[in-house]
């Protein structure tokens, strides 16, 4: 799968001047060879039709100046295009496109405002690109890095870019944590509907739980994840379990709360022990109030990010984890095992989510009349020290 970033555009020519074409700026790793960036940008332009068959590419001198690199580096990128049969080089007339403007596969857009902010979406994208099903297809992506209002604006801008580019489908992870997220999410999917562009939701739906939109969704079984991680605590000397979530969280968090509540009921606890608390995990006043009002001996956090921030807050309050407070999370991001007290959490296989999302999109394109589907992957509990299970075992022994 070829990738390019569609959040930024650079003007390129039909002849050898730097005007007239739109070349997607690649998202190659900073460690990737410089020629690879030039190659991926040119390849993306050819695949999406920015360079048409017969168009002359900018000269090696112009490309070298634009990328601030040597002509040798540019020549290496162009040679790779030639080896793939996408361009021809003729002495005296330059380099011309010979491949079709659009490959036999599809061009898909990736609209993930949280890309680069949270750890789950990068491996999801990697899973898409590594899928054998993705080989004939191209993937364009971009992400916003501003504050809430800017994030909403950039998400809509990227949506309109994909509409203009007439992509075949979009993988969309709806906005969360922003004040106008509901209105913006609805405007985005409405724009794709009007353009006839298929949408597959990643990780979450934008409709409030337990309602569902009309679009396919690929993620984890969040309700079951909430149940399993809460059940794990209740099976190990825990009596009062609180649930902590940030305000304006996505519908996935409500599903996790539902699973948490079902675990309480399954263990015979009363509704009075339903201790769902919403607030900023970095706010010590919120944490103190939660501790005072709920008097928990364990905390289920909506995700690992929240768990890490709560753990840091408890340390500032001189509350020891897990001796005085047990904590679990959900997601199993990379740093979960590296926290001061390694975090017990529900592991989700993000690469499998990406691969499944690609399969779901291709099925939707092939059979547009399929019923709306929730494709929910299972999770499993990864036990580390934060849940205090080793303390329970020590007491037994």
C-alpha distance (Angstrom), angle and dihedral (degrees) to the residues before:
residue distance angle dihedral
X1 . . .
X2 3.78 . .
X3 3.78 117.9 .
X4 3.77 133.5 -157.4
X5 3.78 134.9 165.0
X6 3.77 113.3 -116.0
X7 3.78 97.2 -175.5
X8 3.80 89.1 85.9
X9 3.78 130.5 39.6
X10 3.81 134.0 -163.3
X11 3.79 122.3 -161.1
X12 3.82 117.0 -118.9
X13 3.82 134.2 174.7
X14 3.74 142.2 -113.9
X15 3.75 88.3 -136.4
X16 3.79 126.3 25.8
X17 3.81 100.6 -62.2
X18 3.82 123.4 94.3
X19 3.81 97.0 -111.1
X20 3.76 135.5 88.8
X21 3.81 106.7 37.3
X22 3.78 132.9 79.5
X23 3.79 111.9 -136.7
X24 3.81 116.7 -170.3
X25 3.79 113.2 -127.3
X26 3.79 108.1 -124.1
X27 3.80 125.9 -123.3
X28 3.79 95.1 -140.0
X29 3.77 116.6 156.4
X30 3.80 114.8 -93.1
X31 3.82 85.7 -118.9
X32 3.82 93.3 56.7
X33 3.83 117.7 107.0
X34 3.81 113.4 -91.1
X35 3.79 92.6 -121.3
X36 3.81 88.8 58.9
X37 3.80 91.4 61.9
X38 3.82 91.4 51.6
X39 3.81 90.4 46.3
X40 3.82 94.6 49.4
X41 3.81 93.0 47.4
X42 3.81 92.5 50.9
X43 3.79 92.1 43.1
X44 3.80 91.5 51.5
X45 3.81 90.4 50.4
X46 3.80 90.9 51.7
X47 3.81 94.3 45.7
X48 3.80 93.9 49.6
X49 3.80 94.8 44.2
X50 3.80 98.9 -109.4
X51 3.80 84.5 125.8
X52 3.80 110.9 43.0
X53 3.83 126.4 -154.8
X54 3.80 107.4 -77.1
X55 3.81 94.4 22.6
X56 3.76 115.8 135.5
X57 3.79 115.1 -126.1
X58 3.81 120.9 -133.0
X59 3.77 112.2 -86.2
X60 3.77 120.6 -93.9
X61 3.81 88.9 -110.5
X62 3.83 91.7 54.9
X63 3.79 92.9 46.1
X64 3.78 90.8 47.8
X65 3.79 90.8 52.6
X66 3.80 93.0 45.9
X67 3.83 93.8 50.2
X68 3.80 93.6 36.1
X69 3.78 90.9 -125.0
X70 3.79 139.2 115.4
X71 3.79 126.5 -81.5
X72 3.81 88.0 -119.0
X73 3.81 89.5 60.9
X74 3.81 91.8 48.1
X75 3.80 91.6 46.7
X76 3.80 89.9 54.4
X77 3.83 90.3 54.9
X78 3.79 92.9 47.2
X79 3.81 91.4 46.7
X80 3.80 89.5 56.0
X81 3.82 90.0 52.6
X82 3.79 88.9 50.2
X83 3.81 92.0 50.0
X84 3.80 88.8 55.0
X85 3.79 90.4 52.6
X86 3.80 94.6 -114.8
X87 3.82 99.1 118.1
X88 3.78 138.1 23.2
X89 3.79 125.4 -144.7
X90 3.78 119.7 -149.4
X91 3.80 124.7 -178.9
X92 3.78 110.9 -110.2
X93 3.81 95.9 9.8
X94 3.81 103.4 61.7
X95 3.79 131.8 -136.4
X96 3.82 120.1 -34.4
X97 3.81 134.1 -171.6
X98 3.80 114.1 -111.2
X99 3.81 100.0 167.5
X100 3.80 123.3 92.5
X101 3.81 112.5 -88.7
X102 3.78 89.5 -118.5
X103 3.77 123.5 29.8
X104 3.78 124.3 -124.3
X105 3.80 86.1 -97.4
X106 3.79 132.1 68.9
X107 3.78 132.4 -90.6
X108 3.80 112.4 -132.0
X109 3.77 130.3 -168.9
X110 3.79 124.2 -140.0
X111 3.81 114.0 -150.4
X112 3.81 108.3 -175.8
X113 3.82 113.6 147.6
X114 3.83 89.4 -173.7
X115 3.80 94.1 55.2
X116 3.79 105.0 127.2
X117 3.82 92.2 16.5
X118 3.79 100.8 72.9
X119 3.78 129.4 32.7
X120 3.79 101.0 -129.1
X121 3.81 99.9 71.2
X122 3.79 100.3 57.1
X123 3.83 92.6 60.5
X124 3.82 89.2 42.9
X125 3.82 88.7 56.9
X126 3.79 90.2 45.4
X127 3.80 89.3 52.6
X128 3.80 90.1 53.7
X129 3.79 92.9 51.1
X130 3.80 93.8 45.8
X131 3.80 93.2 51.1
X132 3.83 112.7 110.6
X133 3.81 86.7 -136.3
X134 3.80 91.2 63.4
X135 3.80 98.5 61.2
X136 3.83 98.6 97.4
X137 3.80 93.0 43.7
X138 3.80 138.9 79.1
X139 3.80 127.9 -137.0
X140 3.80 124.7 -154.7
X141 3.74 120.4 -167.5
X142 3.76 145.9 173.3
X143 3.77 138.1 164.5
X144 3.81 139.1 -160.4
X145 3.78 123.3 -117.8
X146 3.82 101.8 -177.4
X147 3.77 133.4 97.6
X148 3.82 122.4 -72.6
X149 3.81 98.6 -77.6
X150 3.81 92.2 43.5
X151 3.80 90.4 47.1
X152 3.81 90.5 55.6
X153 3.81 91.9 47.5
X154 3.80 93.6 48.7
X155 3.82 92.2 47.8
X156 3.81 90.7 55.6
X157 3.80 90.6 45.0
X158 3.79 91.2 53.6
X159 3.81 89.4 47.6
X160 3.81 90.6 56.3
X161 3.81 90.6 47.6
X162 3.79 90.5 56.0
X163 3.80 90.5 48.3
X164 3.81 90.2 51.2
X165 3.81 91.2 48.1
X166 3.82 90.0 50.2
X167 3.80 94.6 -133.5
X168 3.80 116.9 -171.3
X169 3.79 94.8 -125.1
X170 3.79 144.6 -13.3
X171 3.79 131.0 -133.6
X172 3.80 103.2 -146.2
X173 3.80 129.4 -168.9
X174 3.83 103.0 -170.7
X175 3.79 121.2 -127.3
X176 3.80 119.6 -95.3
X177 3.83 135.1 -177.9
X178 3.83 93.4 29.6
X179 3.84 121.3 112.3
X180 3.81 96.3 -126.3
X181 3.80 96.4 36.4
X182 3.82 95.6 121.2
X183 3.81 94.5 52.6
X184 3.80 92.9 43.3
X185 3.81 94.1 47.9
X186 3.80 90.5 50.8
X187 3.81 92.6 49.0
X188 3.80 91.0 50.3
X189 3.81 96.3 52.7
X190 3.81 90.6 42.2
X191 3.82 89.5 56.0
X192 3.80 91.0 51.0
X193 3.81 90.2 48.1
X194 3.79 92.1 53.3
X195 3.80 89.9 50.2
X196 3.81 93.0 48.3
X197 3.82 91.6 -118.9
X198 3.80 116.6 151.5
X199 3.81 118.0 -125.9
X200 3.80 129.7 -153.4
X201 3.80 114.7 -173.6
X202 3.79 117.8 -136.4
X203 3.81 121.9 -145.9
X204 3.80 96.4 -23.9
X205 3.78 148.4 27.5
X206 3.79 121.9 -123.9
X207 3.82 92.3 -139.3
X208 3.84 114.6 94.2
X209 3.81 114.0 -97.4
X210 3.00 127.2 -66.2
X211 3.81 91.6 18.7
X212 3.81 118.8 88.6
X213 3.77 135.2 -151.1
X214 3.79 123.0 -133.2
X215 3.81 94.5 -102.3
X216 3.80 129.6 97.7
X217 3.80 113.5 -102.5
X218 3.80 128.9 -157.3
X219 3.79 119.7 -168.3
X220 3.79 141.1 96.1
X221 3.79 130.2 -54.6
X222 3.80 94.1 -97.4
X223 3.78 95.2 179.8
X224 3.79 91.8 55.3
X225 3.82 91.0 43.8
X226 3.80 90.2 55.8
X227 3.79 90.2 48.0
X228 3.80 95.9 48.8
X229 3.79 97.8 47.3
X230 3.83 91.9 46.6
X231 3.79 91.0 46.6
X232 3.80 89.2 52.7
X233 3.81 90.1 59.9
X234 3.80 95.0 43.6
X235 3.80 90.7 54.6
X236 3.81 91.5 58.1
X237 3.82 112.3 59.7
X238 3.82 97.2 -71.1
X239 3.81 120.1 138.0
X240 3.82 107.8 169.1
X241 3.81 118.1 38.0
X242 3.81 122.3 -176.9
X243 3.80 125.5 -165.2
X244 3.83 119.1 -141.1
X245 3.81 123.7 -161.1
X246 3.78 136.3 162.6
X247 3.84 119.2 -112.8
X248 3.84 117.0 -99.9
X249 3.81 91.6 25.1
X250 3.80 120.2 162.1
X251 3.80 123.5 -94.4
X252 3.80 89.2 -96.5
X253 3.80 88.8 74.0
X254 3.81 91.6 54.1
X255 3.80 88.4 52.5
X256 3.81 89.6 51.6
X257 3.80 89.7 49.9
X258 3.82 89.3 52.0
X259 3.81 89.2 53.5
X260 3.81 90.5 47.9
X261 3.80 90.5 53.2
X262 3.80 92.5 47.8
X263 3.80 89.7 53.5
X264 3.81 90.3 53.0
X265 3.80 90.8 51.5
X266 3.81 92.0 45.7
X267 3.80 88.8 56.2
X268 3.80 93.7 49.2
X269 3.80 97.7 -108.0
X270 3.81 120.3 151.0
X271 3.78 126.7 -115.2
X272 3.79 87.1 -108.7
X273 3.77 87.4 72.0
X274 3.82 92.1 57.5
X275 3.81 94.7 112.7
X276 3.81 107.0 176.3
X277 3.82 111.0 165.5
X278 3.80 125.0 -174.3
X279 3.77 121.1 -162.8
X280 3.78 148.3 101.9
X281 3.82 108.8 -59.3
X282 3.82 89.3 -151.3
X283 3.82 90.8 58.7
X284 3.81 108.6 95.1
X285 3.82 91.1 -166.4
X286 3.81 89.2 58.2
X287 3.81 91.0 49.2
X288 3.81 92.7 47.9
X289 3.80 91.2 49.7
X290 3.79 91.0 47.9
X291 3.80 91.7 50.8
X292 3.80 92.5 46.7
X293 3.81 96.9 46.9
X294 3.81 100.9 36.4
X295 3.80 101.1 32.4
X296 3.84 90.9 -157.2
X297 3.76 125.9 -179.0
X298 3.84 91.6 -161.3
X299 3.80 138.5 27.3
X300 3.80 130.5 -148.0
X301 3.80 108.0 -159.5
X302 3.79 121.9 -154.1
X303 3.81 90.1 -124.0
X304 3.77 141.8 -12.5
X305 3.81 93.5 -91.2
X306 3.80 90.4 58.8
X307 3.80 90.6 44.7
X308 3.82 91.7 53.0
X309 3.80 92.5 50.2
X310 3.82 92.5 45.9
X311 3.80 90.1 49.7
X312 3.81 90.1 52.8
X313 3.82 90.9 48.5
X314 3.79 93.1 50.2
X315 3.79 89.7 51.2
X316 3.82 89.4 55.5
X317 3.81 87.7 50.5
X318 3.83 90.0 51.9
X319 3.82 91.8 -116.1
X320 3.79 110.2 143.3
X321 3.81 121.9 -134.7
X322 3.01 120.5 -116.1
X323 3.83 99.1 -3.2
X324 3.81 94.0 63.6
X325 3.80 101.7 14.5
X326 3.79 129.1 23.2
X327 3.80 118.2 -149.3
X328 3.81 134.7 -168.2
X329 3.80 132.3 176.9
X330 3.79 140.1 -169.4
X331 3.86 128.8 -121.8
X332 3.83 104.4 39.3
X333 3.80 96.3 -129.4
X334 3.80 119.0 -171.6
X335 3.80 96.7 -93.4
X336 3.83 95.0 49.5
X337 3.80 91.4 93.4
X338 3.82 91.8 44.3
X339 3.81 99.3 58.0
X340 3.83 117.8 114.5
X341 3.79 85.6 -98.2
X342 3.84 108.0 28.8
X343 3.81 108.5 -115.6
X344 3.80 126.1 -117.4
X345 3.80 106.1 -141.5
X346 3.81 147.7 151.3
X347 3.79 110.5 -92.0
X348 3.80 120.0 -138.4
X349 3.79 121.8 -169.2
X350 3.79 101.8 -130.3
X351 3.80 94.7 -178.1
X352 3.80 89.7 57.3
X353 3.81 89.5 50.6
X354 3.81 90.0 54.8
X355 3.80 94.0 47.5
X356 3.81 91.7 46.6
X357 3.80 91.2 48.2
X358 3.80 90.8 56.0
X359 3.80 91.3 50.4
X360 3.82 90.5 47.8
X361 3.81 92.3 51.5
X362 3.80 93.2 49.7
X363 3.81 90.9 48.6
X364 3.81 90.0 50.3
X365 3.81 91.4 51.8
X366 3.78 91.7 47.9
X367 3.82 94.4 45.8
X368 3.82 109.6 24.7
X369 3.81 92.5 175.6
X370 3.80 96.2 61.4
X371 3.82 112.9 125.0
X372 3.80 117.1 -101.1
X373 3.78 110.1 -83.4
X374 3.81 136.7 -154.1
X375 3.80 105.9 -155.7
X376 3.81 101.9 -167.6
X377 3.78 121.2 -177.5
X378 3.79 120.8 -152.7
X379 3.80 125.8 -113.8
X380 3.78 132.9 -152.2
X381 3.79 132.9 -148.2
X382 3.79 116.7 -104.8
X383 3.80 107.4 -158.1
X384 3.80 118.3 -146.5
X385 3.80 133.8 152.7
X386 3.83 100.3 -79.1
X387 3.81 93.0 78.4
X388 3.81 91.9 57.1
X389 3.79 95.7 -132.3
X390 3.81 89.1 140.0
X391 3.82 88.7 58.8
X392 3.82 91.4 53.2
X393 3.79 90.9 50.0
X394 3.80 91.5 48.7
X395 3.81 91.0 54.6
X396 3.78 91.5 49.3
X397 3.80 91.3 51.1
